[in-house]
Amino acid sequence: MARAQGGRRVLFLGVLAGAVLLRSTVFVPAPAGKPGTPAAACAAAVLGAAGNAHADAIGDAAAKLSKAAYPFMKEVPWNSGLYSLPAGSADPIGYTKAIATMIDMGAQMDSKLLKAGAEAHASAISSLPASGVCSEAQLTAINAALGRMIASVPESTTMGVYDAVGKLMDPNVPAYLMSTVKESDARAAYNALIDFTQVVKANPISPSTPASSVSGSAASSISAAAASPLAKLTSLFKASRSWERSLFVASSRAQYTSSLG
């Protein structure tokens, strides 16, 4: 149970650090006075090739991000129940729509990079100390994996997730989270994150297409056959629920409001 909660906290804070902390768009021009990183070819390196002068721009940038962000990471109260609460008061439908954009993003990612990202997270979670803070090396592995995963999807897909999640956030969240750590460390982590996003954007990766022994027409038939009963069940489920009832959101709203004081 503790490891599962640790996993949720890692993912939750990752979203907050990247999309909520100072509420700035991720894939935007670098701040004034901070030129963007020039493009470098890293797709071959990600797939296992060696000897490239720009062997792994994303991996190198991940190491810089982790080093700059680690003081901030150590200050975060990872064991707090706060990170199990919703970050806003949107209804279940709003959260479902945001999750749908995440699923769509995951489906577009390179499958090998997606697996590597899951393994990096699992490795860190399996050895978390009581503080809930993974090592800097583990953080680097996670950041590098996430950067490569994101680099394998179109920028529009990434921003679709950003926009969907941003709509769910309570405007008081950034200031409250900032108050729980040293502001200078949080800003240093944020600035390093922005630099990292520029490297990811400059090094897109073309996702590989897994080989399949099933023909396109056969796959379509299988999908259609499976989708029909699923659609019927989904419609029945949706029709049987009063999604706007306060029962689904009252408890989480009360907990979130009390946490903000």
C-alpha positions as protocol buffer text, in pm:
chain_id: "A"
residue {
  index: 1
  type: MET
  ca { x: 0 y: 0 z: 0 }
}
residue {
  index: 2
  type: ALA
  ca { x: 283 y: 239 z: 92 }
}
residue {
  index: 3
  type: ARG
  ca { x: 453 y: 175 z: -242 }
}
residue {
  index: 4
  type: ALA
  ca { x: 129 y: 237 z: -431 }
}
residue {
  index: 5
  type: GLN
  ca { x: 81 y: 567 z: -249 }
}
residue {
  index: 6
  type: GLY
  ca { x: 442 y: 654 z: -323 }
}
residue {
  index: 7
  type: GLY
  ca { x: 381 y: 595 z: -691 }
}
residue {
  index: 8
  type: ARG
  ca { x: 77 y: 822 z: -693 }
}
residue {
  index: 9
  type: ARG
  ca { x: 273 y: 1093 z: -515 }
}
residue {
  index: 10
  type: VAL
  ca { x: 562 y: 1071 z: -761 }
}
residue {
  index: 11
  type: LEU
  ca { x: 326 y: 1109 z: -1056 }
}
residue {
  index: 12
  type: PHE
  ca { x: 112 y: 1376 z: -889 }
}
residue {
  index: 13
  type: LEU
  ca { x: 404 y: 1598 z: -793 }
}
residue {
  index: 14
  type: GLY
  ca { x: 557 y: 1549 z: -1134 }
}
residue {
  index: 15
  type: VAL
  ca { x: 242 y: 1696 z: -1286 }
}
residue {
  index: 16
  type: LEU
  ca { x: 235 y: 1979 z: -1033 }
}
residue {
  index: 17
  type: ALA
  ca { x: 600 y: 2066 z: -1083 }
}
residue {
  index: 18
  type: GLY
  ca { x: 563 y: 2074 z: -1458 }
}
residue {
  index: 19
  type: ALA
  ca { x: 215 y: 2210 z: -1511 }
}
residue {
  index: 20
  type: VAL
  ca { x: 100 y: 2383 z: -1195 }
}
residue {
  index: 21
  type: LEU
  ca { x: 380 y: 2525 z: -980 }
}
residue {
  index: 22
  type: LEU
  ca { x: 403 y: 2859 z: -1157 }
}
residue {
  index: 23
  type: ARG
  ca { x: 125 y: 2792 z: -1409 }
}
residue {
  index: 24
  type: SER
  ca { x: 338 y: 2848 z: -1718 }
}
residue {
  index: 25
  type: THR
  ca { x: 303 y: 2663 z: -2048 }
}
residue {
  index: 26
  type: VAL
  ca { x: 563 y: 2391 z: -2088 }
}
residue {
  index: 27
  type: PHE
  ca { x: 633 y: 2410 z: -2462 }
}
residue {
  index: 28
  type: VAL
  ca { x: 674 y: 2785 z: -2501 }
}
residue {
  index: 29
  type: PRO
  ca { x: 975 y: 2995 z: -2601 }
}
residue {
  index: 30
  type: ALA
  ca { x: 1243 y: 3008 z: -2331 }
}
residue {
  index: 31
  type: PRO
  ca { x: 1227 y: 3301 z: -2085 }
}
residue {
  index: 32
  type: ALA
  ca { x: 1394 y: 3624 z: -2198 }
}
residue {
  index: 33
  type: GLY
  ca { x: 1769 y: 3598 z: -2177 }
}
residue {
  index: 34
  type: LYS
  ca { x: 1762 y: 3215 z: -2183 }
}
residue {
  index: 35
  type: PRO
  ca { x: 1810 y: 3092 z: -2542 }
}
residue {
  index: 36
  type: GLY
  ca { x: 1651 y: 2762 z: -2635 }
}
residue {
  index: 37
  type: THR
  ca { x: 1871 y: 2456 z: -2678 }
}
residue {
  index: 38
  type: PRO
  ca { x: 1961 y: 2388 z: -3045 }
}
residue {
  index: 39
  type: ALA
  ca { x: 1821 y: 2072 z: -3201 }
}
residue {
  index: 40
  type: ALA
  ca { x: 2038 y: 1762 z: -3173 }
}
residue {
  index: 41
  type: ALA
  ca { x: 1986 y: 1422 z: -3326 }
}
residue {
  index: 42
  type: CYS
  ca { x: 1921 y: 1172 z: -3047 }
}
residue {
  index: 43
  type: ALA
  ca { x: 1663 y: 930 z: -3184 }
}
residue {
  index: 44
  type: ALA
  ca { x: 1930 y: 683 z: -3293 }
}
residue {
  index: 45
  type: ALA
  ca { x: 2094 y: 695 z: -2952 }
}
residue {
  index: 46
  type: VAL
  ca { x: 1764 y: 628 z: -2779 }
}
residue {
  index: 47
  type: LEU
  ca { x: 1719 y: 319 z: -2992 }
}
residue {
  index: 48
  type: GLY
  ca { x: 2063 y: 191 z: -2894 }
}
residue {
  index: 49
  type: ALA
  ca { x: 2311 y: 336 z: -3145 }
}
residue {
  index: 50
  type: ALA
  ca { x: 2645 y: 455 z: -3011 }
}
residue {
  index: 51
  type: GLY
  ca { x: 2910 y: 706 z: -3113 }
}
residue {
  index: 52
  type: ASN
  ca { x: 2680 y: 996 z: -3190 }
}
residue {
  index: 53
  type: ALA
  ca { x: 2836 y: 1326 z: -3083 }
}
residue {
  index: 54
  type: HIS
  ca { x: 2497 y: 1422 z: -2945 }
}
residue {
  index: 55
  type: ALA
  ca { x: 2456 y: 1074 z: -2796 }
}
residue {
  index: 56
  type: ASP
  ca { x: 2170 y: 1147 z: -2563 }
}
residue {
  index: 57
  type: ALA
  ca { x: 2073 y: 1512 z: -2530 }
}
residue {
  index: 58
  type: ILE
  ca { x: 1763 y: 1425 z: -2329 }
}
residue {
  index: 59
  type: GLY
  ca { x: 1960 y: 1205 z: -2089 }
}
residue {
  index: 60
  type: ASP
  ca { x: 2218 y: 1479 z: -2033 }
}
residue {
  index: 61
  type: ALA
  ca { x: 1946 y: 1736 z: -1977 }
}
residue {
  index: 62
  type: ALA
  ca { x: 1770 y: 1501 z: -1733 }
}
residue {
  index: 63
  type: ALA
  ca { x: 2086 y: 1483 z: -1522 }
}
residue {
  index: 64
  type: LYS
  ca { x: 2103 y: 1864 z: -1507 }
}
residue {
  index: 65
  type: LEU
  ca { x: 1734 y: 1885 z: -1416 }
}
residue {
  index: 66
  type: SER
  ca { x: 1768 y: 1629 z: -1137 }
}
residue {
  index: 67
  type: LYS
  ca { x: 2072 y: 1802 z: -989 }
}
residue {
  index: 68
  type: ALA
  ca { x: 1895 y: 2139 z: -984 }
}
residue {
  index: 69
  type: ALA
  ca { x: 1565 y: 1999 z: -859 }
}
residue {
  index: 70
  type: TYR
  ca { x: 1691 y: 1759 z: -592 }
}
residue {
  index: 71
  type: PRO
  ca { x: 1703 y: 2014 z: -307 }
}
residue {
  index: 72
  type: PHE
  ca { x: 1338 y: 2092 z: -383 }
}
residue {
  index: 73
  type: MET
  ca { x: 1250 y: 1722 z: -403 }
}
residue {
  index: 74
  type: LYS
  ca { x: 1396 y: 1661 z: -56 }
}
residue {
  index: 75
  type: GLU
  ca { x: 1181 y: 1938 z: 93 }
}
residue {
  index: 76
  type: VAL
  ca { x: 850 y: 1804 z: -36 }
}
residue {
  index: 77
  type: PRO
  ca { x: 642 y: 1630 z: 235 }
}
residue {
  index: 78
  type: TRP
  ca { x: 597 y: 1311 z: 31 }
}
residue {
  index: 79
  type: ASN
  ca { x: 422 y: 1123 z: 309 }
}
residue {
  index: 80
  type: SER
  ca { x: 148 y: 1383 z: 339 }
}
residue {
  index: 81
  type: GLY
  ca { x: -202 y: 1270 z: 250 }
}
residue {
  index: 82
  type: LEU
  ca { x: -237 y: 1594 z: 53 }
}
residue {
  index: 83
  type: TYR
  ca { x: -104 y: 1429 z: -260 }
}
residue {
  index: 84
  type: SER
  ca { x: -384 y: 1174 z: -259 }
}
residue {
  index: 85
  type: LEU
  ca { x: -643 y: 1451 z: -287 }
}
residue {
  index: 86
  type: PRO
  ca { x: -774 y: 1605 z: -609 }
}
residue {
  index: 87
  type: ALA
  ca { x: -605 y: 1931 z: -705 }
}
residue {
  index: 88
  type: GLY
  ca { x: -936 y: 2103 z: -772 }
}
residue {
  index: 89
  type: SER
  ca { x: -1311 y: 2072 z: -739 }
}
residue {
  index: 90
  type: ALA
  ca { x: -1397 y: 1952 z: -1091 }
}
residue {
  index: 91
  type: ASP
  ca { x: -1666 y: 1684 z: -1115 }
}
residue {
  index: 92
  type: PRO
  ca { x: -1588 y: 1322 z: -1211 }
}
residue {
  index: 93
  type: ILE
  ca { x: -1667 y: 1391 z: -1575 }
}
residue {
  index: 94
  type: GLY
  ca { x: -1403 y: 1663 z: -1589 }
}
residue {
  index: 95
  type: TYR
  ca { x: -1141 y: 1432 z: -1443 }
}
residue {
  index: 96
  type: THR
  ca { x: -1246 y: 1153 z: -1677 }
}
residue {
  index: 97
  type: LYS
  ca { x: -1198 y: 1377 z: -1980 }
}
residue {
  index: 98
  type: ALA
  ca { x: -850 y: 1474 z: -1860 }
}
residue {
  index: 99
  type: ILE
  ca { x: -758 y: 1111 z: -1801 }
}
residue {
  index: 100
  type: ALA
  ca { x: -877 y: 1032 z: -2153 }
}
residue {
  index: 101
  type: THR
  ca { x: -621 y: 1277 z: -2296 }
}
residue {
  index: 102
  type: MET
  ca { x: -350 y: 1106 z: -2091 }
}
residue {
  index: 103
  type: ILE
  ca { x: -451 y: 764 z: -2219 }
}
residue {
  index: 104
  type: ASP
  ca { x: -447 y: 897 z: -2574 }
}
residue {
  index: 105
  type: MET
  ca { x: -99 y: 1038 z: -2517 }
}
residue {
  index: 106
  type: GLY
  ca { x: 24 y: 707 z: -2380 }
}
residue {
  index: 107
  type: ALA
  ca { x: -120 y: 522 z: -2677 }
}
residue {
  index: 108
  type: GLN
  ca { x: 82 y: 742 z: -2914 }
}
residue {
  index: 109
  type: MET
  ca { x: 412 y: 692 z: -2732 }
}
residue {
  index: 110
  type: ASP
  ca { x: 687 y: 461 z: -2849 }
}
residue {
  index: 111
  type: SER
  ca { x: 612 y: 130 z: -2676 }
}
residue {
  index: 112
  type: LYS
  ca { x: 974 y: 57 z: -2585 }
}
residue {
  index: 113
  type: LEU
  ca { x: 1019 y: 402 z: -2432 }
}
residue {
  index: 114
  type: LEU
  ca { x: 689 y: 363 z: -2246 }
}
residue {
  index: 115
  type: LYS
  ca { x: 808 y: 33 z: -2098 }
}
residue {
  index: 116
  type: ALA
  ca { x: 1140 y: 188 z: -1999 }
}
residue {
  index: 117
  type: GLY
  ca { x: 956 y: 470 z: -1824 }
}
residue {
  index: 118
  type: ALA
  ca { x: 738 y: 228 z: -1629 }
}
residue {
  index: 119
  type: GLU
  ca { x: 1045 y: 29 z: -1526 }
}
residue {
  index: 120
  type: ALA
  ca { x: 1228 y: 342 z: -1410 }
}
residue {
  index: 121
  type: HIS
  ca { x: 934 y: 438 z: -1189 }
}
residue {
  index: 122
  type: ALA
  ca { x: 888 y: 84 z: -1057 }
}
residue {
  index: 123
  type: SER
  ca { x: 1256 y: 58 z: -969 }
}
residue {
  index: 124
  type: ALA
  ca { x: 1249 y: 382 z: -772 }
}
residue {
  index: 125
  type: ILE
  ca { x: 923 y: 301 z: -595 }
}
residue {
  index: 126
  type: SER
  ca { x: 1040 y: -45 z: -493 }
}
residue {
  index: 127
  type: SER
  ca { x: 1330 y: 97 z: -292 }
}
residue {
  index: 128
  type: LEU
  ca { x: 1185 y: 418 z: -153 }
}
residue {
  index: 129
  type: PRO
  ca { x: 1312 y: 505 z: 197 }
}
residue {
  index: 130
  type: ALA
  ca { x: 1080 y: 616 z: 476 }
}
residue {
  index: 131
  type: SER
  ca { x: 1112 y: 977 z: 361 }
}
residue {
  index: 132
  type: GLY
  ca { x: 959 y: 887 z: 25 }
}
residue {
  index: 133
  type: VAL
  ca { x: 1245 y: 1057 z: -163 }
}
residue {
  index: 134
  type: CYS
  ca { x: 1415 y: 850 z: -431 }
}
residue {
  index: 135
  type: SER
  ca { x: 1786 y: 893 z: -499 }
}
residue {
  index: 136
  type: GLU
  ca { x: 1913 y: 1158 z: -739 }
}
residue {
  index: 137
  type: ALA
  ca { x: 2025 y: 882 z: -977 }
}
residue {
  index: 138
  type: GLN
  ca { x: 1677 y: 730 z: -975 }
}
residue {
  index: 139
  type: LEU
  ca { x: 1524 y: 1072 z: -1031 }
}
residue {
  index: 140
  type: THR
  ca { x: 1754 y: 1120 z: -1329 }
}
residue {
  index: 141
  type: ALA
  ca { x: 1648 y: 786 z: -1476 }
}
residue {
  index: 142
  type: ILE
  ca { x: 1281 y: 880 z: -1433 }
}
residue {
  index: 143
  type: ASN
  ca { x: 1324 y: 1228 z: -1584 }
}
residue {
  index: 144
  type: ALA
  ca { x: 1519 y: 1090 z: -1880 }
}
residue {
  index: 145
  type: ALA
  ca { x: 1256 y: 823 z: -1942 }
}
residue {
  index: 146
  type: LEU
  ca { x: 972 y: 1074 z: -1922 }
}
residue {
  index: 147
  type: GLY
  ca { x: 1156 y: 1313 z: -2153 }
}
residue {
  index: 148
  type: ARG
  ca { x: 1202 y: 1044 z: -2418 }
}
residue {
  index: 149
  type: MET
  ca { x: 841 y: 931 z: -2386 }
}
residue {
  index: 150
  type: ILE
  ca { x: 713 y: 1285 z: -2433 }
}
residue {
  index: 151
  type: ALA
  ca { x: 955 y: 1341 z: -2722 }
}
residue {
  index: 152
  type: SER
  ca { x: 793 y: 1048 z: -2905 }
}
residue {
  index: 153
  type: VAL
  ca { x: 451 y: 1217 z: -2933 }
}
residue {
  index: 154
  type: PRO
  ca { x: 342 y: 1532 z: -3120 }
}
residue {
  index: 155
  type: GLU
  ca { x: 369 y: 1858 z: -2930 }
}
residue {
  index: 156
  type: SER
  ca { x: -6 y: 1910 z: -2977 }
}
residue {
  index: 157
  type: THR
  ca { x: -74 y: 1589 z: -2786 }
}
residue {
  index: 158
  type: THR
  ca { x: 143 y: 1698 z: -2494 }
}
residue {
  index: 159
  type: MET
  ca { x: -22 y: 2037 z: -2481 }
}
residue {
  index: 160
  type: GLY
  ca { x: -364 y: 1872 z: -2496 }
}
residue {
  index: 161
  type: VAL
  ca { x: -285 y: 1694 z: -2169 }
}
residue {
  index: 162
  type: TYR
  ca { x: -142 y: 2013 z: -2020 }
}
residue {
  index: 163
  type: ASP
  ca { x: -453 y: 2212 z: -2104 }
}
residue {
  index: 164
  type: ALA
  ca { x: -690 y: 1939 z: -1982 }
}
residue {
  index: 165
  type: VAL
  ca { x: -512 y: 1906 z: -1647 }
}
residue {
  index: 166
  type: GLY
  ca { x: -475 y: 2281 z: -1609 }
}
residue {
  index: 167
  type: LYS
  ca { x: -853 y: 2322 z: -1620 }
}
residue {
  index: 168
  type: LEU
  ca { x: -886 y: 2099 z: -1314 }
}
residue {
  index: 169
  type: MET
  ca { x: -646 y: 2293 z: -1094 }
}
residue {
  index: 170
  type: ASP
  ca { x: -763 y: 2518 z: -814 }
}
residue {
  index: 171
  type: PRO
  ca { x: -589 y: 2857 z: -854 }
}
residue {
  index: 172
  type: ASN
  ca { x: -480 y: 2841 z: -489 }
}
residue {
  index: 173
  type: VAL
  ca { x: -277 y: 2524 z: -538 }
}
residue {
  index: 174
  type: PRO
  ca { x: 51 y: 2679 z: -667 }
}
residue {
  index: 175
  type: ALA
  ca { x: 82 y: 2928 z: -383 }
}
residue {
  index: 176
  type: TYR
  ca { x: -6 y: 2667 z: -122 }
}
residue {
  index: 177
  type: LEU
  ca { x: 249 y: 2417 z: -252 }
}
residue {
  index: 178
  type: MET
  ca { x: 513 y: 2690 z: -270 }
}
residue {
  index: 179
  type: SER
  ca { x: 453 y: 2763 z: 97 }
}
residue {
  index: 180
  type: THR
  ca { x: 547 y: 2406 z: 194 }
}
residue {
  index: 181
  type: VAL
  ca { x: 903 y: 2432 z: 55 }
}
residue {
  index: 182
  type: LYS
  ca { x: 1178 y: 2690 z: 10 }
}
residue {
  index: 183
  type: GLU
  ca { x: 1066 y: 2922 z: -268 }
}
residue {
  index: 184
  type: SER
  ca { x: 1419 y: 2963 z: -405 }
}
residue {
  index: 185
  type: ASP
  ca { x: 1459 y: 2587 z: -441 }
}
residue {
  index: 186
  type: ALA
  ca { x: 1118 y: 2553 z: -605 }
}
residue {
  index: 187
  type: ARG
  ca { x: 1199 y: 2825 z: -856 }
}
residue {
  index: 188
  type: ALA
  ca { x: 1538 y: 2671 z: -931 }
}
residue {
  index: 189
  type: ALA
  ca { x: 1364 y: 2339 z: -1000 }
}
residue {
  index: 190
  type: TYR
  ca { x: 1109 y: 2511 z: -1221 }
}
residue {
  index: 191
  type: ASN
  ca { x: 1370 y: 2696 z: -1425 }
}
residue {
  index: 192
  type: ALA
  ca { x: 1562 y: 2373 z: -1476 }
}
residue {
  index: 193
  type: LEU
  ca { x: 1239 y: 2205 z: -1585 }
}
residue {
  index: 194
  type: ILE
  ca { x: 1180 y: 2474 z: -1847 }
}
residue {
  index: 195
  type: ASP
  ca { x: 1534 y: 2419 z: -1980 }
}
residue {
  index: 196
  type: PHE
  ca { x: 1464 y: 2046 z: -1991 }
}
residue {
  index: 197
  type: THR
  ca { x: 1144 y: 2093 z: -2191 }
}
residue {
  index: 198
  type: GLN
  ca { x: 1335 y: 2293 z: -2451 }
}
residue {
  index: 199
  type: VAL
  ca { x: 1577 y: 2003 z: -2499 }
}
residue {
  index: 200
  type: VAL
  ca { x: 1290 y: 1754 z: -2525 }
}
residue {
  index: 201
  type: LYS
  ca { x: 1115 y: 1974 z: -2779 }
}
residue {
  index: 202
  type: ALA
  ca { x: 1435 y: 2010 z: -2982 }
}
residue {
  index: 203
  type: ASN
  ca { x: 1491 y: 1633 z: -2995 }
}
residue {
  index: 204
  type: PRO
  ca { x: 1173 y: 1465 z: -3120 }
}
residue {
  index: 205
  type: ILE
  ca { x: 1173 y: 1087 z: -3144 }
}
residue {
  index: 206
  type: SER
  ca { x: 983 y: 898 z: -3413 }
}
residue {
  index: 207
  type: PRO
  ca { x: 790 y: 621 z: -3235 }
}
residue {
  index: 208
  type: SER
  ca { x: 847 y: 271 z: -3366 }
}
residue {
  index: 209
  type: THR
  ca { x: 549 y: 66 z: -3479 }
}
residue {
  index: 210
  type: PRO
  ca { x: 533 y: -277 z: -3312 }
}
residue {
  index: 211
  type: ALA
  ca { x: 522 y: -564 z: -3562 }
}
residue {
  index: 212
  type: SER
  ca { x: 192 y: -750 z: -3577 }
}
residue {
  index: 213
  type: SER
  ca { x: 96 y: -1080 z: -3738 }
}
residue {
  index: 214
  type: VAL
  ca { x: -266 y: -967 z: -3764 }
}
residue {
  index: 215
  type: SER
  ca { x: -369 y: -801 z: -4090 }
}
residue {
  index: 216
  type: GLY
  ca { x: -520 y: -454 z: -4085 }
}
residue {
  index: 217
  type: SER
  ca { x: -864 y: -577 z: -4192 }
}
residue {
  index: 218
  type: ALA
  ca { x: -860 y: -855 z: -3932 }
}
residue {
  index: 219
  type: ALA
  ca { x: -756 y: -612 z: -3660 }
}
residue {
  index: 220
  type: SER
  ca { x: -1039 y: -378 z: -3756 }
}
residue {
  index: 221
  type: SER
  ca { x: -1289 y: -663 z: -3739 }
}
residue {
  index: 222
  type: ILE
  ca { x: -1163 y: -769 z: -3395 }
}
residue {
  index: 223
  type: SER
  ca { x: -1179 y: -410 z: -3268 }
}
residue {
  index: 224
  type: ALA
  ca { x: -1530 y: -361 z: -3401 }
}
residue {
  index: 225
  type: ALA
  ca { x: -1650 y: -687 z: -3250 }
}
residue {
  index: 226
  type: ALA
  ca { x: -1505 y: -595 z: -2912 }
}
residue {
  index: 227
  type: ALA
  ca { x: -1620 y: -234 z: -2922 }
}
residue {
  index: 228
  type: SER
  ca { x: -1988 y: -307 z: -2977 }
}
residue {
  index: 229
  type: PRO
  ca { x: -2064 y: -486 z: -2648 }
}
residue {
  index: 230
  type: LEU
  ca { x: -1829 y: -253 z: -2462 }
}
residue {
  index: 231
  type: ALA
  ca { x: -2017 y: 49 z: -2594 }
}
residue {
  index: 232
  type: LYS
  ca { x: -2349 y: -102 z: -2485 }
}
residue {
  index: 233
  type: LEU
  ca { x: -2219 y: -175 z: -2135 }
}
residue {
  index: 234
  type: THR
  ca { x: -2071 y: 173 z: -2107 }
}
residue {
  index: 235
  type: SER
  ca { x: -2400 y: 334 z: -2210 }
}
residue {
  index: 236
  type: LEU
  ca { x: -2594 y: 130 z: -1956 }
}
residue {
  index: 237
  type: PHE
  ca { x: -2346 y: 220 z: -1683 }
}
residue {
  index: 238
  type: LYS
  ca { x: -2356 y: 591 z: -1766 }
}
residue {
  index: 239
  type: ALA
  ca { x: -2734 y: 591 z: -1778 }
}
residue {
  index: 240
  type: SER
  ca { x: -2759 y: 425 z: -1437 }
}
residue {
  index: 241
  type: ARG
  ca { x: -2550 y: 689 z: -1262 }
}
residue {
  index: 242
  type: SER
  ca { x: -2640 y: 1041 z: -1158 }
}
residue {
  index: 243
  type: TRP
  ca { x: -2297 y: 1188 z: -1226 }
}
residue {
  index: 244
  type: GLU
  ca { x: -2382 y: 1533 z: -1098 }
}
residue {
  index: 245
  type: ARG
  ca { x: -2478 y: 1409 z: -753 }
}
residue {
  index: 246
  type: SER
  ca { x: -2271 y: 1563 z: -473 }
}
residue {
  index: 247
  type: LEU
  ca { x: -2199 y: 1211 z: -345 }
}
residue {
  index: 248
  type: PHE
  ca { x: -1915 y: 1178 z: -593 }
}
residue {
  index: 249
  type: VAL
  ca { x: -1738 y: 1502 z: -507 }
}
residue {
  index: 250
  type: ALA
  ca { x: -1848 y: 1627 z: -164 }
}
residue {
  index: 251
  type: SER
  ca { x: -1592 y: 1432 z: 35 }
}
residue {
  index: 252
  type: SER
  ca { x: -1291 y: 1523 z: -178 }
}
residue {
  index: 253
  type: ARG
  ca { x: -1396 y: 1888 z: -193 }
}
residue {
  index: 254
  type: ALA
  ca { x: -1424 y: 1907 z: 185 }
}
residue {
  index: 255
  type: GLN
  ca { x: -1083 y: 1747 z: 234 }
}
residue {
  index: 256
  type: TYR
  ca { x: -920 y: 1973 z: -24 }
}
residue {
  index: 257
  type: THR
  ca { x: -1075 y: 2290 z: 117 }
}
residue {
  index: 258
  type: SER
  ca { x: -963 y: 2204 z: 470 }
}
residue {
  index: 259
  type: SER
  ca { x: -607 y: 2139 z: 348 }
}
residue {
  index: 260
  type: LEU
  ca { x: -588 y: 2491 z: 207 }
}
residue {
  index: 261
  type: GLY
  ca { x: -700 y: 2636 z: 539 }
}
